[in-house]
Amino acid sequence: MNLSKGISAISTNARVLVWPFILLAILLFLFIFVLKIGIGQIISLREELVTSKAEEVILSQKLNVLNTSQESALPLADLSLIALPSENPALTIISQLKTLSAERGITISNIEASGGAQQETTIINTIEVNLTLNGEIAPTLDFLKTLKTTSPLVTLDEVKVNSEVGLARVEVKIFGQFAPLPTTLPAIASPLNELSAEDKDILAKISTYNLPVFTEVPPSGPYERPDLFNF
């Protein structure tokens, strides 16, 4: 009798303790789960903080470089874009050739430009310009030498000379190059590479070349006409 009462008391006590143990297990599980997530978030935030500080340093360096070079970088960028245009420079090259020949009293009797189609497999595209020069030998040779220091950059490929009594008829083949500008920008947090000494020397050399003259046409009108029937 006493044994059965003892067993009944134990089972009653066990049933009473079941729920506290279940709640304790649930709380322990939630504590471990929340602790794990919290530690993960802390680690993630710490990594983001380190990355943000590194990006802040890079952006500060970029800002300093841009502030110190903004006055000198833009003219150099313009020079490089004239020397190696982003689009077909056939018209600019032809204009340069006519200007240089007129300055030396040379006549261009024929001039043709071909090619210039952008190739997807190459970075730099090429156009071919053929021209025929008529004039004295000395100015003609000076004209050919000047092509080495002319923008847009051209390469002298073939020269055929026929001369008579100080006059020359010269057939010339030259090549011009152009390259498209980059279509994507580097990441804002990537370091800014400054120009090397060699790059600066090249730009300084290009700055002494003969540059094309661009004419700006002012806008016309609308103007007020006192007489509507007089154009």
C-alpha positions as CSV (number, residue, x, y, z in Angstrom):
1,M,0.0,0.0,0.0
2,N,2.8,2.3,0.9
3,L,4.7,1.3,-2.2
4,S,1.8,2.2,-4.5
5,K,1.3,5.5,-2.8
6,G,5.0,6.3,-3.2
7,I,4.9,5.4,-6.9
8,S,1.8,7.5,-7.4
9,A,3.5,10.4,-5.6
10,I,6.6,10.1,-7.8
11,S,4.6,10.1,-11.0
12,T,2.6,13.1,-9.8
13,N,5.9,15.0,-9.0
14,A,7.3,13.9,-12.4
15,R,4.3,15.3,-14.2
16,V,4.6,18.5,-12.3
17,L,8.3,18.8,-13.3
18,V,7.8,17.9,-17.0
19,W,6.6,21.4,-18.1
20,P,9.4,23.3,-16.3
21,F,11.9,21.0,-18.0
22,I,10.2,21.5,-21.4
23,L,10.2,25.3,-20.9
24,L,13.8,25.2,-19.7
25,A,14.8,23.3,-22.8
26,I,12.9,25.7,-25.1
27,L,14.5,28.7,-23.4
28,L,18.0,27.1,-23.7
29,F,17.4,26.4,-27.4
30,L,16.2,29.9,-28.0
31,F,19.2,31.3,-26.1
32,I,21.7,29.3,-28.2
33,F,19.8,30.2,-31.4
34,V,19.7,33.9,-30.6
35,L,23.3,33.8,-29.4
36,K,24.4,32.2,-32.6
37,I,22.6,34.8,-34.8
38,G,23.8,37.7,-32.6
39,I,27.4,36.6,-32.9
40,G,27.1,36.2,-36.7
41,Q,25.6,39.7,-37.0
42,I,28.3,41.1,-34.8
43,I,31.0,39.5,-37.0
44,S,29.2,40.7,-40.2
45,L,28.9,44.2,-38.9
46,R,32.6,44.2,-37.8
47,E,33.6,43.1,-41.4
48,E,31.4,45.8,-42.9
49,L,33.0,48.4,-40.6
50,V,36.5,47.4,-41.7
51,T,35.4,47.5,-45.3
52,S,33.8,50.9,-44.9
53,K,36.9,52.3,-43.3
54,A,39.1,51.0,-46.1
55,E,36.7,52.5,-48.7
56,E,36.7,55.8,-46.9
57,V,40.5,55.9,-47.0
58,I,40.5,55.2,-50.7
59,L,37.8,57.8,-51.4
60,S,39.8,60.4,-49.4
61,Q,42.9,59.6,-51.5
62,K,40.8,59.9,-54.7
63,L,39.4,63.2,-53.6
64,N,42.9,64.6,-52.8
65,V,44.2,63.4,-56.2
66,L,41.3,65.0,-58.1
67,N,41.6,68.3,-56.1
68,T,45.3,68.6,-56.9
69,S,45.1,67.5,-60.5
70,Q,41.8,68.8,-61.8
71,E,43.3,71.9,-63.4
72,S,46.0,70.0,-65.2
73,A,44.2,66.7,-65.9
74,L,41.4,68.1,-68.1
75,P,43.6,69.7,-70.7
76,L,45.7,66.5,-70.9
77,A,42.5,64.5,-71.3
78,D,41.5,66.8,-74.2
79,L,45.0,66.4,-75.8
80,S,44.9,62.6,-75.6
81,L,41.4,62.5,-77.1
82,I,42.5,64.7,-80.0
83,A,45.6,62.6,-80.6
84,L,43.6,59.3,-80.4
85,P,39.9,60.2,-81.1
86,S,37.1,58.0,-80.0
87,E,35.4,58.2,-83.5
88,N,36.5,58.1,-87.1
89,P,39.0,61.0,-87.5
90,A,38.9,61.1,-91.3
91,L,37.5,64.6,-91.6
92,T,39.9,66.0,-89.0
93,I,42.9,64.4,-90.6
94,I,42.0,65.6,-94.0
95,S,41.5,69.1,-92.6
96,Q,44.9,68.9,-91.0
97,L,46.5,67.8,-94.2
98,K,45.0,70.6,-96.2
99,T,46.0,73.2,-93.6
100,L,49.6,72.0,-93.4
101,S,49.9,71.8,-97.2
102,A,48.5,75.3,-97.7
103,E,51.0,76.7,-95.2
104,R,53.8,75.3,-97.3
105,G,52.4,76.2,-100.7
106,I,51.7,72.6,-101.7
107,T,48.7,71.5,-103.7
108,I,46.7,68.4,-102.9
109,S,45.3,67.1,-106.2
110,N,43.7,64.0,-104.8
111,I,42.8,62.8,-101.4
112,E,40.8,59.7,-100.4
113,A,39.9,58.1,-97.0
114,S,38.8,54.5,-96.6
115,G,38.2,52.0,-93.9
116,G,37.4,53.2,-90.4
117,A,34.8,50.6,-89.5
118,Q,35.0,49.7,-85.9
119,Q,36.2,46.1,-85.3
120,E,34.8,44.2,-82.3
121,T,38.0,42.1,-82.0
122,T,40.4,45.0,-81.8
123,I,40.8,47.9,-79.5
124,I,42.3,50.4,-81.9
125,N,40.7,50.9,-85.3
126,T,42.5,52.2,-88.4
127,I,41.6,54.3,-91.4
128,E,43.7,54.7,-94.6
129,V,44.2,58.1,-96.3
130,N,45.8,58.4,-99.7
131,L,46.7,61.8,-101.2
132,T,48.7,63.2,-104.0
133,L,50.9,66.3,-103.4
134,N,52.2,68.7,-106.0
135,G,54.9,71.3,-105.2
136,E,58.6,72.0,-104.7
137,I,60.7,69.2,-103.2
138,A,61.9,71.0,-100.0
139,P,58.4,72.1,-98.8
140,T,57.0,68.7,-99.7
141,L,59.7,66.9,-97.6
142,D,59.0,69.4,-94.7
143,F,55.3,68.5,-95.0
144,L,56.1,64.8,-94.7
145,K,58.3,65.4,-91.6
146,T,55.5,67.5,-90.0
147,L,53.2,64.5,-90.1
148,K,55.2,63.0,-87.2
149,T,54.1,65.8,-85.0
150,T,50.5,66.2,-85.9
151,S,47.3,65.4,-84.0
152,P,45.3,63.2,-84.6
153,L,48.3,60.9,-84.8
154,V,49.1,59.4,-88.2
155,T,51.6,56.9,-89.4
156,L,53.4,57.4,-92.7
157,D,53.2,54.1,-94.7
158,E,54.2,54.6,-98.3
159,V,55.7,57.5,-100.3
160,K,56.2,57.5,-104.1
161,V,58.1,60.5,-105.5
162,N,58.3,61.7,-109.1
163,S,60.3,64.9,-109.5
164,E,61.2,67.2,-112.4
165,V,63.2,70.4,-112.3
166,G,62.6,71.0,-108.6
167,L,59.0,70.1,-108.7
168,A,57.7,66.9,-107.2
169,R,54.6,64.8,-107.5
170,V,54.3,62.7,-104.3
171,E,51.8,59.9,-103.7
172,V,51.4,59.3,-100.0
173,K,49.6,56.7,-97.9
174,I,49.1,57.3,-94.2
175,F,47.1,55.6,-91.5
176,G,45.2,57.1,-88.7
177,Q,43.9,55.4,-85.6
178,F,40.9,55.8,-83.3
179,A,39.7,53.9,-80.3
180,P,36.3,53.9,-78.5
181,L,36.2,55.3,-75.0
182,P,35.6,52.8,-72.1
183,T,32.0,51.9,-71.7
184,T,32.3,50.9,-68.0
185,L,33.7,52.8,-65.1
186,P,35.8,51.2,-62.3
187,A,34.2,50.6,-58.9
188,I,34.0,53.8,-56.9
189,A,36.0,52.2,-54.1
190,S,38.8,51.0,-56.3
191,P,42.2,52.8,-56.0
192,L,42.9,55.6,-58.4
193,N,46.0,55.0,-60.5
194,E,48.0,58.1,-61.1
195,L,49.8,58.8,-64.3
196,S,53.3,57.4,-64.5
197,A,56.3,59.5,-65.4
198,E,56.3,57.9,-68.9
199,D,52.6,58.7,-69.4
200,K,53.3,62.3,-68.4
201,D,56.2,62.5,-70.8
202,I,54.0,61.2,-73.7
203,L,51.3,63.8,-72.9
204,A,53.9,66.6,-72.7
205,K,55.2,65.5,-76.1
206,I,51.7,65.4,-77.6
207,S,51.0,68.9,-76.2
208,T,53.7,70.3,-78.6
209,Y,52.1,68.7,-81.7
210,N,50.1,70.6,-84.4
211,L,46.5,70.6,-83.2
212,P,43.5,71.0,-85.5
213,V,41.6,74.2,-85.4
214,F,37.9,73.7,-84.5
215,T,35.5,76.5,-85.5
216,E,32.5,77.1,-83.3
217,V,29.5,78.3,-85.2
218,P,27.3,80.7,-83.0
219,P,23.6,80.0,-82.9
220,S,21.5,81.9,-85.4
221,G,18.2,83.5,-84.4
222,P,15.4,83.7,-83.9
223,Y,15.6,87.4,-84.6
224,E,12.8,89.9,-84.7
225,R,12.0,91.3,-88.2
226,P,10.5,94.7,-88.3
227,D,9.2,93.9,-91.8
228,L,7.5,90.5,-91.9
229,F,7.7,90.4,-95.7
230,N,11.4,91.2,-95.9
231,F,13.7,88.2,-95.3
